[in-house]
Amino acid sequence: MAYQNHGGPFMNQVDLCILACDACYKGESLLMCANTCIRDGGKMALKWGSTCQYFINGRN
């Protein structure tokens, strides 16, 4: 397993996507965003990118 300089494992694209969802949305929107992350392997649809600054140009 690969490790970052601080000693922890690298986060995969889906994990980063879900963290971005958590930073932008709450409640049902968070659940829908996180499910999209999981379903699409961490690639976000344009509709999420237009409402969350952490998804650059609709892709994270």
CHARMM-style PDB file with segment names, atoms N, HN, CA, C and O in Angstrom:
ATOM      1  N   MET     1       0.838  -1.176   0.000  1.00  0.00      PROA
ATOM      2  CA  MET     1       0.000   0.000   0.000  1.00  0.00      PROA
ATOM      3  C   MET     1       0.884   1.241   0.000  1.00  0.00      PROA
ATOM      4  O   MET     1       1.873   1.291   0.731  1.00  0.00      PROA
ATOM      5  N   ALA     2       0.548   2.233  -0.801  1.00  0.00      PROA
ATOM      6  HN  ALA     2      -0.256   2.192  -1.395  1.00  0.00      PROA
ATOM      7  CA  ALA     2       1.307   3.473  -0.880  1.00  0.00      PROA
ATOM      8  C   ALA     2       0.945   4.391   0.285  1.00  0.00      PROA
ATOM      9  O   ALA     2      -0.208   4.434   0.712  1.00  0.00      PROA
ATOM     10  N   TYR     3       1.929   5.121   0.794  1.00  0.00      PROA
ATOM     11  HN  TYR     3       2.866   5.086   0.447  1.00  0.00      PROA
ATOM     12  CA  TYR     3       1.691   6.026   1.912  1.00  0.00      PROA
ATOM     13  C   TYR     3       2.166   7.420   1.569  1.00  0.00      PROA
ATOM     14  O   TYR     3       3.151   7.598   0.852  1.00  0.00      PROA
ATOM     15  N   GLN     4       1.452   8.414   2.092  1.00  0.00      PROA
ATOM     16  HN  GLN     4       0.652   8.269   2.674  1.00  0.00      PROA
ATOM     17  CA  GLN     4       1.847   9.799   1.920  1.00  0.00      PROA
ATOM     18  C   GLN     4       2.944  10.125   2.931  1.00  0.00      PROA
ATOM     19  O   GLN     4       3.249   9.310   3.803  1.00  0.00      PROA
ATOM     20  N   ASN     5       3.533  11.305   2.818  1.00  0.00      PROA
ATOM     21  HN  ASN     5       3.285  11.966   2.111  1.00  0.00      PROA
ATOM     22  CA  ASN     5       4.617  11.711   3.711  1.00  0.00      PROA
ATOM     23  C   ASN     5       4.219  11.726   5.175  1.00  0.00      PROA
ATOM     24  O   ASN     5       5.057  11.461   6.037  1.00  0.00      PROA
ATOM     25  N   HSD     6       2.971  12.026   5.480  1.00  0.00      PROA
ATOM     26  HN  HSD     6       2.291  12.241   4.780  1.00  0.00      PROA
ATOM     27  CA  HSD     6       2.550  12.087   6.878  1.00  0.00      PROA
ATOM     28  C   HSD     6       2.293  10.706   7.465  1.00  0.00      PROA
ATOM     29  O   HSD     6       1.942  10.599   8.640  1.00  0.00      PROA
ATOM     30  N   GLY     7       2.459   9.657   6.684  1.00  0.00      PROA
ATOM     31  HN  GLY     7       2.744   9.744   5.730  1.00  0.00      PROA
ATOM     32  CA  GLY     7       2.352   8.306   7.204  1.00  0.00      PROA
ATOM     33  C   GLY     7       1.034   7.606   6.946  1.00  0.00      PROA
ATOM     34  O   GLY     7       0.916   6.408   7.203  1.00  0.00      PROA
ATOM     35  N   GLY     8       0.042   8.323   6.444  1.00  0.00      PROA
ATOM     36  HN  GLY     8       0.138   9.296   6.235  1.00  0.00      PROA
ATOM     37  CA  GLY     8      -1.261   7.710   6.187  1.00  0.00      PROA
ATOM     38  C   GLY     8      -1.380   7.244   4.749  1.00  0.00      PROA
ATOM     39  O   GLY     8      -0.598   7.659   3.893  1.00  0.00      PROA
ATOM     40  N   PRO     9      -2.344   6.391   4.478  1.00  0.00      PROA
ATOM     41  CA  PRO     9      -2.534   5.911   3.105  1.00  0.00      PROA
ATOM     42  C   PRO     9      -3.117   7.004   2.212  1.00  0.00      PROA
ATOM     43  O   PRO     9      -3.824   7.891   2.690  1.00  0.00      PROA
ATOM     44  N   PHE    10      -2.819   6.936   0.917  1.00  0.00      PROA
ATOM     45  HN  PHE    10      -2.245   6.215   0.529  1.00  0.00      PROA
ATOM     46  CA  PHE    10      -3.414   7.849  -0.047  1.00  0.00      PROA
ATOM     47  C   PHE    10      -4.918   7.634  -0.072  1.00  0.00      PROA
ATOM     48  O   PHE    10      -5.392   6.511   0.098  1.00  0.00      PROA
ATOM     49  N   MET    11      -5.659   8.699  -0.283  1.00  0.00      PROA
ATOM     50  HN  MET    11      -5.274   9.611  -0.421  1.00  0.00      PROA
ATOM     51  CA  MET    11      -7.111   8.576  -0.419  1.00  0.00      PROA
ATOM     52  C   MET    11      -7.426   8.370  -1.894  1.00  0.00      PROA
ATOM     53  O   MET    11      -6.832   9.018  -2.756  1.00  0.00      PROA
ATOM     54  N   ASN    12      -8.343   7.482  -2.181  1.00  0.00      PROA
ATOM     55  HN  ASN    12      -8.826   6.956  -1.481  1.00  0.00      PROA
ATOM     56  CA  ASN    12      -8.685   7.269  -3.581  1.00  0.00      PROA
ATOM     57  C   ASN    12      -9.674   8.331  -4.051  1.00  0.00      PROA
ATOM     58  O   ASN    12     -10.176   9.117  -3.248  1.00  0.00      PROA
ATOM     59  N   GLN    13      -9.948   8.352  -5.342  1.00  0.00      PROA
ATOM     60  HN  GLN    13      -9.539   7.714  -5.995  1.00  0.00      PROA
ATOM     61  CA  GLN    13     -10.781   9.379  -5.953  1.00  0.00      PROA
ATOM     62  C   GLN    13     -12.198   9.392  -5.371  1.00  0.00      PROA
ATOM     63  O   GLN    13     -12.783  10.463  -5.203  1.00  0.00      PROA
ATOM     64  N   VAL    14     -12.749   8.235  -5.065  1.00  0.00      PROA
ATOM     65  HN  VAL    14     -12.275   7.365  -5.202  1.00  0.00      PROA
ATOM     66  CA  VAL    14     -14.101   8.170  -4.494  1.00  0.00      PROA
ATOM     67  C   VAL    14     -14.117   8.810  -3.106  1.00  0.00      PROA
ATOM     68  O   VAL    14     -15.045   9.552  -2.781  1.00  0.00      PROA
ATOM     69  N   ASP    15     -13.108   8.534  -2.288  1.00  0.00      PROA
ATOM     70  HN  ASP    15     -12.355   7.932  -2.552  1.00  0.00      PROA
ATOM     71  CA  ASP    15     -13.032   9.137  -0.953  1.00  0.00      PROA
ATOM     72  C   ASP    15     -12.965  10.658  -1.037  1.00  0.00      PROA
ATOM     73  O   ASP    15     -13.669  11.354  -0.304  1.00  0.00      PROA
ATOM     74  N   LEU    16     -12.129  11.170  -1.920  1.00  0.00      PROA
ATOM     75  HN  LEU    16     -11.558  10.605  -2.516  1.00  0.00      PROA
ATOM     76  CA  LEU    16     -12.001  12.617  -2.086  1.00  0.00      PROA
ATOM     77  C   LEU    16     -13.308  13.229  -2.568  1.00  0.00      PROA
ATOM     78  O   LEU    16     -13.696  14.312  -2.131  1.00  0.00      PROA
ATOM     79  N   CYS    17     -13.974  12.538  -3.460  1.00  0.00      PROA
ATOM     80  HN  CYS    17     -13.659  11.658  -3.816  1.00  0.00      PROA
ATOM     81  CA  CYS    17     -15.257  12.990  -3.981  1.00  0.00      PROA
ATOM     82  C   CYS    17     -16.285  13.093  -2.854  1.00  0.00      PROA
ATOM     83  O   CYS    17     -17.004  14.087  -2.757  1.00  0.00      PROA
ATOM     84  N   ILE    18     -16.353  12.080  -2.014  1.00  0.00      PROA
ATOM     85  HN  ILE    18     -15.768  11.273  -2.092  1.00  0.00      PROA
ATOM     86  CA  ILE    18     -17.312  12.071  -0.906  1.00  0.00      PROA
ATOM     87  C   ILE    18     -16.992  13.184   0.097  1.00  0.00      PROA
ATOM     88  O   ILE    18     -17.909  13.811   0.628  1.00  0.00      PROA
ATOM     89  N   LEU    19     -15.719  13.437   0.361  1.00  0.00      PROA
ATOM     90  HN  LEU    19     -14.974  12.928  -0.071  1.00  0.00      PROA
ATOM     91  CA  LEU    19     -15.353  14.538   1.254  1.00  0.00      PROA
ATOM     92  C   LEU    19     -15.776  15.884   0.676  1.00  0.00      PROA
ATOM     93  O   LEU    19     -16.219  16.764   1.413  1.00  0.00      PROA
ATOM     94  N   ALA    20     -15.641  16.048  -0.637  1.00  0.00      PROA
ATOM     95  HN  ALA    20     -15.280  15.332  -1.236  1.00  0.00      PROA
ATOM     96  CA  ALA    20     -16.095  17.280  -1.282  1.00  0.00      PROA
ATOM     97  C   ALA    20     -17.611  17.415  -1.161  1.00  0.00      PROA
ATOM     98  O   ALA    20     -18.117  18.510  -0.912  1.00  0.00      PROA
ATOM     99  N   CYS    21     -18.334  16.317  -1.334  1.00  0.00      PROA
ATOM    100  HN  CYS    21     -17.923  15.428  -1.537  1.00  0.00      PROA
ATOM    101  CA  CYS    21     -19.792  16.343  -1.149  1.00  0.00      PROA
ATOM    102  C   CYS    21     -20.135  16.807   0.259  1.00  0.00      PROA
ATOM    103  O   CYS    21     -21.029  17.633   0.449  1.00  0.00      PROA
ATOM    104  N   ASP    22     -19.421  16.272   1.243  1.00  0.00      PROA
ATOM    105  HN  ASP    22     -18.696  15.602   1.088  1.00  0.00      PROA
ATOM    106  CA  ASP    22     -19.687  16.615   2.638  1.00  0.00      PROA
ATOM    107  C   ASP    22     -19.429  18.091   2.910  1.00  0.00      PROA
ATOM    108  O   ASP    22     -20.120  18.701   3.726  1.00  0.00      PROA
ATOM    109  N   ALA    23     -18.440  18.668   2.232  1.00  0.00      PROA
ATOM    110  HN  ALA    23     -17.879  18.172   1.569  1.00  0.00      PROA
ATOM    111  CA  ALA    23     -18.125  20.078   2.423  1.00  0.00      PROA
ATOM    112  C   ALA    23     -19.183  20.992   1.808  1.00  0.00      PROA
ATOM    113  O   ALA    23     -19.360  22.125   2.256  1.00  0.00      PROA
ATOM    114  N   CYS    24     -19.886  20.507   0.787  1.00  0.00      PROA
ATOM    115  HN  CYS    24     -19.743  19.587   0.423  1.00  0.00      PROA
ATOM    116  CA  CYS    24     -20.833  21.356   0.061  1.00  0.00      PROA
ATOM    117  C   CYS    24     -22.296  21.114   0.394  1.00  0.00      PROA
ATOM    118  O   CYS    24     -23.109  22.030   0.278  1.00  0.00      PROA
ATOM    119  N   TYR    25     -22.643  19.925   0.798  1.00  0.00      PROA
ATOM    120  HN  TYR    25     -21.983  19.181   0.892  1.00  0.00      PROA
ATOM    121  CA  TYR    25     -24.058  19.567   0.932  1.00  0.00      PROA
ATOM    122  C   TYR    25     -24.350  18.936   2.285  1.00  0.00      PROA
ATOM    123  O   TYR    25     -23.453  18.433   2.963  1.00  0.00      PROA
ATOM    124  N   LYS    26     -25.596  18.972   2.656  1.00  0.00      PROA
ATOM    125  HN  LYS    26     -26.325  19.380   2.106  1.00  0.00      PROA
ATOM    126  CA  LYS    26     -26.069  18.324   3.882  1.00  0.00      PROA
ATOM    127  C   LYS    26     -27.378  17.602   3.566  1.00  0.00      PROA
ATOM    128  O   LYS    26     -28.028  17.887   2.560  1.00  0.00      PROA
ATOM    129  N   GLY    27     -27.749  16.681   4.422  1.00  0.00      PROA
ATOM    130  HN  GLY    27     -27.222  16.449   5.239  1.00  0.00      PROA
ATOM    131  CA  GLY    27     -29.033  15.990   4.294  1.00  0.00      PROA
ATOM    132  C   GLY    27     -29.141  15.134   3.043  1.00  0.00      PROA
ATOM    133  O   GLY    27     -28.203  14.432   2.667  1.00  0.00      PROA
ATOM    134  N   GLU    28     -30.293  15.207   2.411  1.00  0.00      PROA
ATOM    135  HN  GLU    28     -31.055  15.778   2.717  1.00  0.00      PROA
ATOM    136  CA  GLU    28     -30.585  14.387   1.230  1.00  0.00      PROA
ATOM    137  C   GLU    28     -29.632  14.695   0.074  1.00  0.00      PROA
ATOM    138  O   GLU    28     -29.257  13.792  -0.675  1.00  0.00      PROA
ATOM    139  N   SER    29     -29.240  15.955  -0.076  1.00  0.00      PROA
ATOM    140  HN  SER    29     -29.545  16.689   0.532  1.00  0.00      PROA
ATOM    141  CA  SER    29     -28.311  16.321  -1.148  1.00  0.00      PROA
ATOM    142  C   SER    29     -26.952  15.661  -0.953  1.00  0.00      PROA
ATOM    143  O   SER    29     -26.330  15.214  -1.917  1.00  0.00      PROA
ATOM    144  N   LEU    30     -26.494  15.601   0.291  1.00  0.00      PROA
ATOM    145  HN  LEU    30     -26.999  15.965   1.074  1.00  0.00      PROA
ATOM    146  CA  LEU    30     -25.228  14.924   0.589  1.00  0.00      PROA
ATOM    147  C   LEU    30     -25.309  13.450   0.218  1.00  0.00      PROA
ATOM    148  O   LEU    30     -24.384  12.904  -0.383  1.00  0.00      PROA
ATOM    149  N   LEU    31     -26.400  12.817   0.571  1.00  0.00      PROA
ATOM    150  HN  LEU    31     -27.152  13.261   1.059  1.00  0.00      PROA
ATOM    151  CA  LEU    31     -26.585  11.404   0.246  1.00  0.00      PROA
ATOM    152  C   LEU    31     -26.587  11.176  -1.263  1.00  0.00      PROA
ATOM    153  O   LEU    31     -25.947  10.246  -1.753  1.00  0.00      PROA
ATOM    154  N   MET    32     -27.301  12.018  -1.994  1.00  0.00      PROA
ATOM    155  HN  MET    32     -27.821  12.774  -1.595  1.00  0.00      PROA
ATOM    156  CA  MET    32     -27.355  11.875  -3.456  1.00  0.00      PROA
ATOM    157  C   MET    32     -25.985  12.114  -4.086  1.00  0.00      PROA
ATOM    158  O   MET    32     -25.587  11.396  -5.003  1.00  0.00      PROA
ATOM    159  N   CYS    33     -25.265  13.120  -3.594  1.00  0.00      PROA
ATOM    160  HN  CYS    33     -25.589  13.703  -2.849  1.00  0.00      PROA
ATOM    161  CA  CYS    33     -23.933  13.418  -4.112  1.00  0.00      PROA
ATOM    162  C   CYS    33     -22.972  12.260  -3.838  1.00  0.00      PROA
ATOM    163  O   CYS    33     -22.240  11.836  -4.732  1.00  0.00      PROA
ATOM    164  N   ALA    34     -22.974  11.754  -2.615  1.00  0.00      PROA
ATOM    165  HN  ALA    34     -23.569  12.098  -1.889  1.00  0.00      PROA
ATOM    166  CA  ALA    34     -22.087  10.641  -2.257  1.00  0.00      PROA
ATOM    167  C   ALA    34     -22.403   9.392  -3.074  1.00  0.00      PROA
ATOM    168  O   ALA    34     -21.493   8.681  -3.498  1.00  0.00      PROA
ATOM    169  N   ASN    35     -23.675   9.126  -3.293  1.00  0.00      PROA
ATOM    170  HN  ASN    35     -24.415   9.705  -2.949  1.00  0.00      PROA
ATOM    171  CA  ASN    35     -24.053   7.979  -4.123  1.00  0.00      PROA
ATOM    172  C   ASN    35     -23.555   8.140  -5.554  1.00  0.00      PROA
ATOM    173  O   ASN    35     -23.158   7.164  -6.190  1.00  0.00      PROA
ATOM    174  N   THR    36     -23.577   9.376  -6.065  1.00  0.00      PROA
ATOM    175  HN  THR    36     -23.900  10.169  -5.548  1.00  0.00      PROA
ATOM    176  CA  THR    36     -23.048   9.640  -7.403  1.00  0.00      PROA
ATOM    177  C   THR    36     -21.544   9.377  -7.435  1.00  0.00      PROA
ATOM    178  O   THR    36     -21.033   8.811  -8.400  1.00  0.00      PROA
ATOM    179  N   CYS    37     -20.837   9.786  -6.385  1.00  0.00      PROA
ATOM    180  HN  CYS    37     -21.252  10.247  -5.601  1.00  0.00      PROA
ATOM    181  CA  CYS    37     -19.396   9.519  -6.291  1.00  0.00      PROA
ATOM    182  C   CYS    37     -19.115   8.025  -6.385  1.00  0.00      PROA
ATOM    183  O   CYS    37     -18.242   7.589  -7.136  1.00  0.00      PROA
ATOM    184  N   ILE    38     -19.862   7.253  -5.619  1.00  0.00      PROA
ATOM    185  HN  ILE    38     -20.572   7.607  -5.009  1.00  0.00      PROA
ATOM    186  CA  ILE    38     -19.647   5.807  -5.589  1.00  0.00      PROA
ATOM    187  C   ILE    38     -19.997   5.185  -6.931  1.00  0.00      PROA
ATOM    188  O   ILE    38     -19.232   4.383  -7.467  1.00  0.00      PROA
ATOM    189  N   ARG    39     -21.149   5.552  -7.471  1.00  0.00      PROA
ATOM    190  HN  ARG    39     -21.770   6.202  -7.035  1.00  0.00      PROA
ATOM    191  CA  ARG    39     -21.618   4.975  -8.734  1.00  0.00      PROA
ATOM    192  C   ARG    39     -20.666   5.282  -9.893  1.00  0.00      PROA
ATOM    193  O   ARG    39     -20.400   4.421 -10.732  1.00  0.00      PROA
ATOM    194  N   ASP    40     -20.155   6.521  -9.929  1.00  0.00      PROA
ATOM    195  HN  ASP    40     -20.371   7.220  -9.247  1.00  0.00      PROA
ATOM    196  CA  ASP    40     -19.335   6.960 -11.061  1.00  0.00      PROA
ATOM    197  C   ASP    40     -17.836   6.878 -10.793  1.00  0.00      PROA
ATOM    198  O   ASP    40     -17.045   7.420 -11.565  1.00  0.00      PROA
ATOM    199  N   GLY    41     -17.439   6.223  -9.732  1.00  0.00      PROA
ATOM    200  HN  GLY    41     -18.081   5.783  -9.105  1.00  0.00      PROA
ATOM    201  CA  GLY    41     -16.020   6.037  -9.445  1.00  0.00      PROA
ATOM    202  C   GLY    41     -15.274   7.316  -9.119  1.00  0.00      PROA
ATOM    203  O   GLY    41     -14.081   7.426  -9.403  1.00  0.00      PROA
ATOM    204  N   GLY    42     -15.957   8.283  -8.527  1.00  0.00      PROA
ATOM    205  HN  GLY    42     -16.926   8.193  -8.296  1.00  0.00      PROA
ATOM    206  CA  GLY    42     -15.305   9.527  -8.141  1.00  0.00      PROA
ATOM    207  C   GLY    42     -15.355  10.618  -9.185  1.00  0.00      PROA
ATOM    208  O   GLY    42     -14.830  11.706  -8.953  1.00  0.00      PROA
ATOM    209  N   LYS    43     -15.963  10.368 -10.316  1.00  0.00      PROA
ATOM    210  HN  LYS    43     -16.389   9.483 -10.505  1.00  0.00      PROA
ATOM    211  CA  LYS    43     -16.123  11.383 -11.364  1.00  0.00      PROA
ATOM    212  C   LYS    43     -17.481  12.035 -11.190  1.00  0.00      PROA
ATOM    213  O   LYS    43     -18.504  11.349 -11.181  1.00  0.00      PROA
ATOM    214  N   MET    44     -17.501  13.344 -11.053  1.00  0.00      PROA
ATOM    215  HN  MET    44     -16.670  13.901 -11.061  1.00  0.00      PROA
ATOM    216  CA  MET    44     -18.759  14.020 -10.784  1.00  0.00      PROA
ATOM    217  C   MET    44     -19.425  14.545 -12.042  1.00  0.00      PROA
ATOM    218  O   MET    44     -18.764  15.001 -12.975  1.00  0.00      PROA
ATOM    219  N   ALA    45     -20.740  14.471 -12.045  1.00  0.00      PROA
ATOM    220  HN  ALA    45     -21.276  14.100 -11.286  1.00  0.00      PROA
ATOM    221  CA  ALA    45     -21.539  14.998 -13.144  1.00  0.00      PROA
ATOM    222  C   ALA    45     -21.512  16.526 -13.097  1.00  0.00      PROA
ATOM    223  O   ALA    45     -21.267  17.119 -12.046  1.00  0.00      PROA
ATOM    224  N   LEU    46     -21.760  17.142 -14.220  1.00  0.00      PROA
ATOM    225  HN  LEU    46     -21.959  16.661 -15.074  1.00  0.00      PROA
ATOM    226  CA  LEU    46     -21.717  18.595 -14.334  1.00  0.00      PROA
ATOM    227  C   LEU    46     -22.681  19.276 -13.366  1.00  0.00      PROA
ATOM    228  O   LEU    46     -22.369  20.349 -12.850  1.00  0.00      PROA
ATOM    229  N   LYS    47     -23.849  18.676 -13.106  1.00  0.00      PROA
ATOM    230  HN  LYS    47     -24.103  17.804 -13.525  1.00  0.00      PROA
ATOM    231  CA  LYS    47     -24.821  19.334 -12.217  1.00  0.00      PROA
ATOM    232  C   LYS    47     -24.263  19.541 -10.812  1.00  0.00      PROA
ATOM    233  O   LYS    47     -24.599  20.530 -10.162  1.00  0.00      PROA
ATOM    234  N   TRP    48     -23.435  18.649 -10.340  1.00  0.00      PROA
ATOM    235  HN  TRP    48     -23.162  17.845 -10.869  1.00  0.00      PROA
ATOM    236  CA  TRP    48     -22.836  18.822  -9.015  1.00  0.00      PROA
ATOM    237  C   TRP    48     -21.724  19.862  -9.078  1.00  0.00      PROA
ATOM    238  O   TRP    48     -21.563  20.657  -8.152  1.00  0.00      PROA
ATOM    239  N   GLY    49     -20.963  19.859 -10.155  1.00  0.00      PROA
ATOM    240  HN  GLY    49     -21.094  19.213 -10.907  1.00  0.00      PROA
ATOM    241  CA  GLY    49     -19.871  20.815 -10.300  1.00  0.00      PROA
ATOM    242  C   GLY    49     -20.344  22.256 -10.368  1.00  0.00      PROA
ATOM    243  O   GLY    49     -19.604  23.175 -10.016  1.00  0.00      PROA
ATOM    244  N   SER    50     -21.566  22.453 -10.817  1.00  0.00      PROA
ATOM    245  HN  SER    50     -22.167  21.707 -11.102  1.00  0.00      PROA
ATOM    246  CA  SER    50     -22.080  23.816 -10.928  1.00  0.00      PROA
ATOM    247  C   SER    50     -22.520  24.386  -9.580  1.00  0.00      PROA
ATOM    248  O   SER    50     -22.752  25.590  -9.472  1.00  0.00      PROA
ATOM    249  N   THR    51     -22.638  23.548  -8.554  1.00  0.00      PROA
ATOM    250  HN  THR    51     -22.450  22.570  -8.641  1.00  0.00      PROA
ATOM    251  CA  THR    51     -23.092  24.027  -7.247  1.00  0.00      PROA
ATOM    252  C   THR    51     -22.085  23.787  -6.129  1.00  0.00      PROA
ATOM    253  O   THR    51     -22.356  24.135  -4.979  1.00  0.00      PROA
ATOM    254  N   CYS    52     -20.940  23.206  -6.434  1.00  0.00      PROA
ATOM    255  HN  CYS    52     -20.720  22.923  -7.367  1.00  0.00      PROA
ATOM    256  CA  CYS    52     -19.929  22.938  -5.409  1.00  0.00      PROA
ATOM    257  C   CYS    52     -18.560  23.361  -5.920  1.00  0.00      PROA
ATOM    258  O   CYS    52     -18.083  22.855  -6.936  1.00  0.00      PROA
ATOM    259  N   GLN    53     -17.939  24.284  -5.217  1.00  0.00      PROA
ATOM    260  HN  GLN    53     -18.326  24.695  -4.392  1.00  0.00      PROA
ATOM    261  CA  GLN    53     -16.645  24.821  -5.650  1.00  0.00      PROA
ATOM    262  C   GLN    53     -15.530  23.783  -5.667  1.00  0.00      PROA
ATOM    263  O   GLN    53     -14.506  24.004  -6.314  1.00  0.00      PROA
ATOM    264  N   TYR    54     -15.694  22.666  -4.983  1.00  0.00      PROA
ATOM    265  HN  TYR    54     -16.526  22.485  -4.457  1.00  0.00      PROA
ATOM    266  CA  TYR    54     -14.649  21.650  -4.914  1.00  0.00      PROA
ATOM    267  C   TYR    54     -14.625  20.723  -6.128  1.00  0.00      PROA
ATOM    268  O   TYR    54     -13.682  19.952  -6.309  1.00  0.00      PROA
ATOM    269  N   PHE    55     -15.661  20.802  -6.953  1.00  0.00      PROA
ATOM    270  HN  PHE    55     -16.426  21.428  -6.806  1.00  0.00      PROA
ATOM    271  CA  PHE    55     -15.689  20.029  -8.192  1.00  0.00      PROA
ATOM    272  C   PHE    55     -15.393  20.987  -9.333  1.00  0.00      PROA
ATOM    273  O   PHE    55     -16.287  21.696  -9.796  1.00  0.00      PROA
ATOM    274  N   ILE    56     -14.159  21.017  -9.787  1.00  0.00      PROA
ATOM    275  HN  ILE    56     -13.433  20.442  -9.411  1.00  0.00      PROA
ATOM    276  CA  ILE    56     -13.721  21.962 -10.808  1.00  0.00      PROA
ATOM    277  C   ILE    56     -14.262  21.543 -12.167  1.00  0.00      PROA
ATOM    278  O   ILE    56     -14.011  20.429 -12.627  1.00  0.00      PROA
ATOM    279  N   ASN    57     -15.006  22.443 -12.808  1.00  0.00      PROA
ATOM    280  HN  ASN    57     -15.210  23.348 -12.434  1.00  0.00      PROA
ATOM    281  CA  ASN    57     -15.591  22.191 -14.127  1.00  0.00      PROA
ATOM    282  C   ASN    57     -16.417  20.915 -14.170  1.00  0.00      PROA
ATOM    283  O   ASN    57     -16.469  20.235 -15.195  1.00  0.00      PROA
ATOM    284  N   GLY    58     -17.057  20.594 -13.064  1.00  0.00      PROA
ATOM    285  HN  GLY    58     -17.015  21.146 -12.231  1.00  0.00      PROA
ATOM    286  CA  GLY    58     -17.909  19.413 -13.031  1.00  0.00      PROA
ATOM    287  C   GLY    58     -17.159  18.111 -12.857  1.00  0.00      PROA
ATOM    288  O   GLY    58     -17.779  17.048 -12.811  1.00  0.00      PROA
ATOM    289  N   ARG    59     -15.848  18.162 -12.758  1.00  0.00      PROA
ATOM    290  HN  ARG    59     -15.344  19.025 -12.795  1.00  0.00      PROA
ATOM    291  CA  ARG    59     -15.027  16.957 -12.534  1.00  0.00      PROA
ATOM    292  C   ARG    59     -14.100  17.237 -11.379  1.00  0.00      PROA
ATOM    293  O   ARG    59     -13.543  18.329 -11.273  1.00  0.00      PROA
ATOM    294  N   ASN    60     -13.929  16.251 -10.505  1.00  0.00      PROA
ATOM    295  HN  ASN    60     -14.381  15.363 -10.592  1.00  0.00      PROA
ATOM    296  CA  ASN    60     -13.004  16.476  -9.397  1.00  0.00      PROA
ATOM    297  C   ASN    60     -11.708  15.774  -9.641  1.00  0.00      PROA
ATOM    298  OT1 ASN    60     -10.800  15.848  -8.813  1.00  0.00      PROA
TER     299      ASN     60
END
